[in-house]
Amino acid sequence: MLRTTEQKRKYIQATRSQNYQASLKLEGITTTAQTTQQSKAEILQKYKKYSQPES
């Protein structure tokens, strides 16, 4: 039984992730089993690199 708020939060986070992966699989979208956790700044930096006009 989940007793603390922290336990509930971790359970919900894990379940949400599993459900999302299952939904992708049902739609025929393949993903890697390991998802990397990137910070918001890292993600923004990645997409800024692609949005820069080439000279």
Buried (B, 14 or more C-beta within 10 A) or exposed (E): EEEEEEEEEEEEEEEEEEEEBEEEEEEEEEEEEEEEEEEEEEEEEEEEEEEEEEE
